[in-house]
């Protein structure tokens, strides 16, 4: 029964940015997994610690520096910060723009890395197929 004190548009943009970062992360995780089960397991290795390291459960001041640094590399940290600013404090773009930028950058970086990995995987698969077809022709 928390009151919604903020505006809908900043919250919508924050949510879309968070989804973008998560989709990029999911795409990247799927490239390093052999099947859907392995992909889900690897994603859970990221999701479960996110709750502990995002500042949701414990404040960053109470965490060791290493854990705090890892927490700041997770999308949930920035989403929760923005949600607090919008829902509880009634703030808007002025206070969440850093969270939006961080989420968008995370999404862009993960998508870029995933596309590079995809390109290399396709290149190596093509090379292997060419080797197979040339060895079968002999």
C-alpha positions in Angstrom: 0.0 0.0 0.0 2.8 2.4 -0.8 1.7 5.6 -2.4 2.8 6.4 -5.9 4.1 9.9 -5.5 6.0 10.3 -8.8 5.1 10.6 -12.4 4.2 7.7 -14.8 6.5 8.7 -17.7 9.8 8.6 -15.7 8.8 5.3 -14.2 7.9 3.9 -17.7 11.2 5.0 -19.1 13.0 3.5 -16.1 11.2 0.2 -16.6 11.9 0.1 -20.3 15.6 0.8 -19.7 15.7 -2.0 -17.1 14.1 -4.4 -19.5 16.6 -3.4 -22.2 19.5 -4.1 -19.9 18.1 -7.4 -18.8 17.4 -8.5 -22.4 21.0 -7.7 -23.4 22.3 -9.6 -20.4 20.0 -12.5 -21.2 21.2 -12.5 -24.8 24.8 -12.6 -23.7 24.2 -15.4 -21.2 22.4 -17.5 -23.8 25.5 -17.3 -26.1 27.6 -19.0 -23.4 25.1 -21.8 -22.7 24.6 -25.0 -24.6 20.9 -25.3 -24.0 17.9 -23.6 -22.4 18.4 -25.3 -19.0 22.1 -24.2 -18.8 21.1 -20.7 -19.8 18.5 -20.5 -17.1 20.9 -21.8 -14.5 23.5 -19.2 -15.5 21.0 -16.4 -15.4 20.0 -17.5 -11.9 23.6 -17.2 -10.8 23.3 -13.5 -11.7 19.7 -12.9 -10.6 19.9 -14.4 -7.0 22.9 -12.4 -5.9 21.3 -9.3 -7.5 18.8 -9.1 -4.7 21.5 -9.2 -2.1 24.0 -6.9 -3.8 21.6 -4.3 -5.3 21.1 -2.3 -2.1 17.6 -3.8 -1.7 18.5 -6.1 1.2 21.5 -4.3 2.7 22.7 -0.8 2.2 25.9 -0.4 0.2 27.6 1.3 3.2 27.3 -2.0 5.1 28.9 -4.1 2.3 32.6 -4.7 1.7 34.0 -2.6 -1.1 34.3 -5.6 -3.5 30.6 -6.6 -3.0 29.5 -3.0 -3.4 31.5 -2.7 -6.6 29.8 -5.9 -7.9 26.4 -4.6 -6.9 27.0 -1.4 -8.9 27.6 -3.6 -12.0 24.1 -5.1 -11.8 21.0 -3.6 -13.5 18.7 -4.2 -10.5 20.8 -1.6 -8.4 19.9 1.2 -10.8 16.3 0.1 -11.3 15.6 0.0 -7.5 17.3 3.3 -7.0 15.1 4.9 -9.6 12.0 3.2 -8.2 12.7 4.6 -4.7 13.2 8.1 -6.2 9.9 8.0 -8.1 7.6 6.0 -5.9 8.6 7.2 -2.4 10.2 10.6 -3.0 8.1 11.8 -5.9 11.1 12.8 -7.9 11.3 12.7 -11.7 13.9 12.8 -14.5 16.2 15.2 -12.6 17.1 12.5 -10.0 16.9 9.3 -12.1 18.7 10.3 -15.2 21.9 8.7 -14.0 20.0 5.4 -13.4 18.5 5.6 -16.9 22.0 6.2 -18.4 23.5 3.4 -16.5 20.8 1.0 -17.5 21.0 2.1 -21.2 24.8 1.7 -21.2 24.5 -1.7 -19.6 22.1 -2.8 -22.3 24.2 -1.3 -25.1 27.4 -2.8 -23.8 25.9 -6.3 -23.4 24.2 -6.2 -26.8 27.5 -5.0 -28.4 29.5 -7.8 -26.7 26.8 -10.4 -27.6 26.8 -9.3 -31.3 30.6 -9.5 -31.5 30.4 -13.0 -29.9 27.6 -14.0 -32.3 29.7 -12.8 -35.3 32.8 -14.8 -34.1 30.6 -17.9 -33.4 29.1 -17.7 -36.9 32.6 -17.2 -38.4 34.0 -20.2 -36.7 31.0 -22.4 -37.5 31.4 -21.4 -41.2 35.1 -22.3 -41.1 34.3 -25.7 -39.5 31.6 -26.4 -42.0 34.1 -25.5 -44.8 36.7 -27.9 -43.3 34.1 -30.7 -43.0 32.9 -30.2 -46.6 36.4 -30.1 -48.0 37.5 -33.2 -46.0 34.3 -35.1 -47.2 35.0 -34.1 -50.8 38.4 -35.8 -50.6 
